[in-house]
């Protein structure tokens, strides 16, 4: 298989590139614009691999995307603006990359005859759920600009599958953590702050609940869907490891050996979803399940960032 991985120098994308190169004989072409959230350092160890090619470029570049897609048989689209706080400050880059960029990829894929197009999405497109869990059939109700653009991209991808018979699959994953994540995100930011004796700013009262999955487990899940999933289907990827933000913060402080007095409660984020949770029977039917507990993944993550 020859795979185009967009956003492959970012957090989850780079972990996926490493996973594929290490596990298979596939060829991987990584396309990344190297914005603030992407770095070639994330690809250290595979950059010079003869089965890997890195291209610096934007998924909105129609000519470039068309040429790259024509030379592969599979597309995995990680490329996205993904930080909720940034989307609240200004939604335009999120619309341009997450919606227009996905549309550019879909147009190129439609004309190329690819075998599979995997659209990487998020549990945030469902909105919040106070009780129970979201299934893949639940309606989308995004509540911030980031998740609204991801929901738009999902709808676009699904429409290309229906209208143009494009072999689309969609995954919606809970919160990822692990190596190579940008330090603006909660876990790496709090590890860094705790290790330096700086305050850990927790939104509101810290009661917001998220489901956390170690990046390697997510990569295995994405790979399972790519190779075994049914065309046209949507697959939730979750760990069932629900934690409040305060519980995550305290676990990080314990792992680093820092004082809980570093916790600083700050004004809550606008439109802050209270809880996400996913039903995962569909992907589990493909034989996947997480290998790491939250505690095991956090131990690996803390060690990575402190080193």
DRENDO-406137 format. One record per residue (C-alpha): x, y, z. Coordinates in steps of 0.2 Angstrom, whole numbers, plus 5000, padded with zeros to 4 digits. Example, Ala and Ser with C-alpha at 12.3 -4.5 7.8 and 13.67 -1.06 7.14 Angstrom:
506249785039;506849955036;
This chain:
500050005000;500650184996;499850305009;499750495008;499650555026;499150735027;499650825043;500950695046;502150805055;500850845069;500450755085;499350605080;499950605062;501750585066;501350445078;500350365064;501750385051;503050305064;501750155067;501450115049;503350125044;503750015059;502349885057;502249865038;503149875022;502050015015;502650175008;502150335016;502150505009;501950635022;501250805018;501250945031;501251135030;502451145046;501351275055;501651305073;500951135077;501951025065;503850985065;504950875055;505750835072;504150735075;504750625061;506450595067;506850415064;505850395048;506350545038;507750455030;506850285028;506750235010;504950195011;504550375018;504450535008;504150705016;503350855007;503151025014;501551095008;499751145011;498251035008;497351185000;498651184986;497551104973;498951074960;500150994973;498750894981;498150824964;499850774960;500150684976;498450594977;498750534959;500250444965;499550344980;498150224983;497650285000;497350445009;497350475028;496850655032;497550715049;497850895043;496851015054;496851165065;496351075082;496551195097;494851245103;495451405112;496251465096;494651435086;493651545099;494951685096;494751665077;493851535067;494551585049;496051465049;494951325055;493751345041;495151365028;496151215033;494751095041;493451125028;494251195012;495751085014;494750935016;493650985001;495251004991;495850824996;494150754992;494050834975;495850764971;495350594977;493750584967;494750604951;496150484955;495250314959;496050294976;495650134986;495250215003;495050395010;495150395029;494450555037;495150585055;493850675065;493450695084;492150655097;491850845099;490750845083;489350765094;489350905107;489250865125;488350725133;487950725152;487350545153;487650395142;488750385127;488750435109;488550315095;489050335077;487150365072;486950505084;486650685076;488050805076;487950955088;489651045088;489751185101;491351275096;492151335080;493451195080;492151055081;490951145069;492351145056;492750955059;490850915058;490751005042;492250905035;491350745041;489850795031;490850835016;491750675016;490150575018;489350665004;490750624992;490550444997;488650454993;488750564978;490350504970;490650334977;492250384985;492850254997;492750355013;492950295031;492750415046;493450395063;492950495078;494250485092;494250545110;495550645118;497350585113;498950605123;500650545122;502350585113;502550725101;501050825106;501151015105;501451095122;499951205121;498851055124;498351005142;499350855147;501050915139;500751095145;500451035163;501850915163;503051055158;502251175171;502351055185;504151005182;504651195182;503551235197;502351345188;500451355190;499251235181;497751335175;496151225177;494651295168;493151325180;493051195194;493951055184;492350945183;492350935164;492550755159;493550685144;493950515138;495750495136;496750375124;498550345122;499150395105;499850225101;498150145104;497350265093;498550235079;498150045080;496350085080;496550205065;497550065056;496249935060;494850045052;495950085037;496349905033;494749815040;493349945041;491849945029;491850085016;490550215021;490550185039;490950295054;491950225069;492050295086;493750265095;493650275114;494550205129;493150215142;494450295153;493450445158;494350575169;493850755175;495150885171;495550895189;495850715190;497050725176;497950875183;498150785200;498850625191;500150735182;500650815198;500850645207;501850575192;503050725192;503150735211;502450915212;501351005225;499451015222;499651195227;500151225209;498351205204;497551375199;495751375195;495351505181;493851575172;493051435162;493151435143;491751495133;490551355127;491551225137;490751055134;490450965151;490750785145;491150675130;490950485130;490850365115;490150195112;491450085104;490649925099;490849945081;492749965081;492849825094;491949705082;493549735071;494649655084;495349815092;495449865110;496549985119;498249905126;498650045138;497750105154;497650295157;498950275171;500150165160;500050295145;500250445157;501850365164;502550345147;502050515142;502750605158;504450505155;504450565137;504250745141;505350755156;506750675145;
